[in-house]
Amino acid sequence: MNENNMLCDLGAPRGLPAGVAWHPGHLAPARQAAVLAEVLRCLAEAPLVRPVMPGDGKPFSVRMSSCGPLGWVSDRSGYRYQERHPGTGRPWPAIPPLLLTLWDTLTGYPAPPEACLINHYDAAARMGLHQDRDEAALDAPVLSISLGDTAVFRVGGTARRDPTRSIRLASGDAVLLAGPARLAFHGIDRVLGGSSRLLAGTPLGGGRLNLTLRRVSLPYVK
């Protein structure tokens, strides 16, 4: 880990909340392309869908899919993890090995992730401030990898009214929410359309991919 990443882990120099680790440029361009190729293979099996909000059915501005034993879904009946794609009815594809390696390297958590959310943002997409709290394993960090266009990421504390700080996440950046920041409110305020060419020549046609790895259930302990 280089000196800049060590400073990002501490959070203080950039005013980030304790427990937020930002790794700018963690993935070099060649590694970004390799991860993207694996994710595109997952999307060929588990196509992106546009979820809707529980209750009112309002559609999300992002399209989503997942890989791993579990996938996160949202529909009128609520938020949940399930074992099958809501459109195809088939099991989710496996989490690519490169992403599992990133989890091991950056989290040090003693159990593998069970879900990798694949979110595609176009230039108009947003994600409001929210907490990731649908998991039993709240001791496990949440690891986020950015590919493609730069996004303005906002993160605060564990109460919605806590002060927030914004950073620009570029392609290849990684962010970890751990410890006191595991339940931090966070979201995407905007995407800088056309700031990266990584996704331009793919079936996605551009935009940003956010890959969020999560442990859902508590590790088995004898």
C-alpha positions in Angstrom: 0.0 0.0 0.0 1.5 3.4 -1.0 1.6 6.5 1.3 -1.4 8.1 -0.3 -3.6 5.0 0.3 -2.3 4.9 3.9 -3.5 8.5 4.4 -6.9 7.7 2.8 -7.3 4.8 5.2 -7.0 7.2 8.1 -9.7 9.4 6.6 -8.7 12.5 8.5 -6.6 14.3 5.9 -9.6 14.5 3.6 -12.2 14.9 6.4 -13.7 11.5 5.7 -15.6 9.8 8.5 -13.7 7.3 10.6 -14.0 3.9 9.0 -14.1 5.2 5.4 -11.1 4.1 3.4 -10.6 5.6 0.0 -8.1 4.0 -2.4 -7.8 6.3 -5.4 -6.5 4.5 -8.5 -6.3 1.1 -6.8 -6.9 -0.6 -10.1 -4.5 0.2 -12.9 -6.1 0.6 -16.4 -5.2 -3.0 -17.4 -6.8 -4.4 -14.3 -9.9 -2.3 -14.8 -10.3 -3.8 -18.3 -9.8 -7.3 -16.9 -12.5 -6.7 -14.1 -14.8 -5.2 -16.7 -14.5 -8.2 -19.0 -15.5 -10.5 -16.1 -18.4 -8.3 -15.1 -19.7 -8.2 -18.7 -19.7 -12.0 -18.7 -21.8 -11.9 -15.5 -24.3 -9.5 -17.1 -24.7 -11.8 -20.2 -26.1 -14.4 -17.7 -27.9 -12.0 -15.4 -29.0 -8.9 -17.4 -29.4 -5.5 -15.8 -32.9 -4.7 -14.6 -34.4 -1.4 -13.3 -35.7 -2.0 -9.7 -38.6 -0.1 -8.2 -39.1 1.3 -4.8 -41.1 -0.7 -2.2 -44.7 0.5 -1.9 -45.1 3.2 -4.6 -43.2 1.3 -7.3 -41.2 4.3 -8.4 -38.3 3.1 -10.6 -34.7 3.6 -9.7 -32.6 5.8 -11.9 -29.9 3.1 -11.9 -30.1 -0.4 -13.5 -28.9 -3.3 -11.3 -27.8 -6.9 -11.4 -25.7 -9.1 -9.0 -23.3 -12.0 -8.9 -22.6 -14.4 -6.1 -24.8 -16.8 -4.1 -27.2 -13.9 -3.3 -28.4 -10.9 -5.1 -30.0 -7.7 -3.7 -33.4 -6.8 -5.2 -36.0 -4.2 -4.6 -39.7 -4.3 -5.7 -43.0 -3.3 -4.3 -42.8 -5.9 -1.6 -39.5 -4.6 -0.2 -35.8 -4.9 -0.2 -34.2 -8.3 0.2 -31.5 -10.8 -0.9 -32.5 -13.7 -3.0 -30.8 -16.6 -4.8 -32.2 -16.0 -8.3 -32.4 -13.3 -10.8 -35.8 -11.6 -10.7 -36.2 -11.7 -14.5 -34.6 -14.9 -15.7 -35.4 -17.0 -12.6 -31.9 -18.5 -12.8 -29.2 -18.5 -10.1 -26.9 -15.5 -10.1 -23.5 -16.1 -11.8 -20.5 -16.6 -9.5 -18.5 -13.6 -8.3 -15.4 -13.3 -10.6 -12.1 -14.3 -9.1 -10.5 -10.9 -9.5 -13.2 -9.4 -7.3 -12.7 -12.0 -4.7 -9.0 -11.2 -4.7 -9.9 -7.5 -4.1 -12.1 -8.4 -1.2 -9.3 -10.5 0.4 -6.7 -7.8 -0.2 -8.7 -4.7 1.0 -11.0 -6.1 3.7 -9.1 -8.9 5.5 -12.5 -10.2 6.5 -12.4 -14.0 7.4 -15.3 -15.0 5.1 -15.9 -14.4 1.4 -18.5 -12.0 0.1 -21.9 -13.5 -0.8 -23.2 -10.7 -3.0 -21.7 -8.3 -5.5 -24.2 -5.7 -6.6 -23.6 -4.5 -10.2 -25.1 -1.0 -10.6 -25.0 0.8 -13.9 -25.3 4.6 -13.9 -25.9 6.7 -17.0 -25.2 10.5 -16.8 -28.7 11.1 -15.4 -28.6 8.5 -12.7 -28.4 9.2 -9.0 -28.5 7.3 -5.7 -29.9 9.0 -2.7 -28.4 8.9 0.8 -29.0 5.5 2.3 -27.6 2.9 4.6 -26.6 -0.7 3.7 -28.4 -2.5 6.5 -30.1 -5.5 4.9 -27.3 -7.8 6.0 -26.9 -9.8 9.2 -23.1 -9.5 9.0 -22.9 -5.9 10.0 -19.3 -6.6 11.2 -18.2 -7.2 7.6 -17.2 -4.1 5.6 -18.8 -3.1 2.3 -16.3 -2.8 -0.6 -17.1 -0.6 -3.6 -15.2 -0.6 -6.9 -15.8 2.1 -9.5 -15.4 1.5 -13.3 -16.1 4.1 -16.0 -17.3 7.6 -15.6 -16.4 9.6 -12.5 -19.1 10.0 -9.8 -19.6 12.5 -7.0 -19.8 10.3 -3.9 -21.2 11.7 -0.7 -20.8 10.1 2.7 -21.8 11.1 6.2 -22.4 9.5 9.6 -24.8 7.0 10.9 -27.6 9.5 11.3 -29.2 11.1 8.3 -28.6 14.6 9.5 -24.9 14.1 10.2 -22.5 16.3 8.2 -21.4 14.8 4.9 -18.3 15.0 2.7 -18.1 14.5 -1.0 -15.3 13.0 -3.1 -15.0 12.2 -6.8 -14.7 8.5 -7.5 -12.8 7.8 -10.7 -12.5 4.6 -12.6 -10.3 2.2 -10.7 -11.0 3.7 -7.3 -12.1 1.6 -4.3 -13.9 2.6 -1.2 -14.4 0.6 2.0 -17.1 1.3 4.6 -16.0 -0.5 7.8 -16.2 -0.3 11.6 -17.9 2.9 12.6 -18.7 3.7 9.0 -20.3 0.4 8.2 -23.8 2.0 8.6 -22.8 5.4 7.3 -25.3 7.2 5.0 -23.9 7.5 1.5 -25.0 8.1 -2.0 -24.1 9.3 -5.5 -25.1 12.9 -6.2 -24.1 12.9 -9.9 -22.1 11.2 -12.6 -19.8 13.1 -14.9 -20.9 11.8 -18.2 -18.1 11.1 -20.7 -15.3 11.4 -18.2 -14.1 7.9 -19.0 -14.0 5.8 -22.2 -13.8 2.5 -20.4 -17.4 1.5 -21.0 -17.9 3.3 -24.3 -17.2 0.3 -26.6 -19.2 -2.2 -24.5 -22.9 -3.2 -24.8 -23.4 -0.7 -21.9 -22.5 2.2 -24.3 -20.7 4.2 -21.6 -21.6 5.4 -18.1 -20.4 4.1 -14.7 -20.4 0.6 -13.1 -20.3 0.4 -9.3 -19.5 -3.0 -7.9 -20.4 -3.4 -4.3 -19.2 -6.6 -2.5 -21.0 -7.6 0.7 -21.1 -10.4 3.2 -24.8 -11.0 4.0 -24.9 -13.8 6.6 -22.7 -14.2 9.7 -19.7 -16.6 9.2 -20.3 -20.1 10.6 -18.4 -20.6 13.9 -17.9 -24.0 15.5 
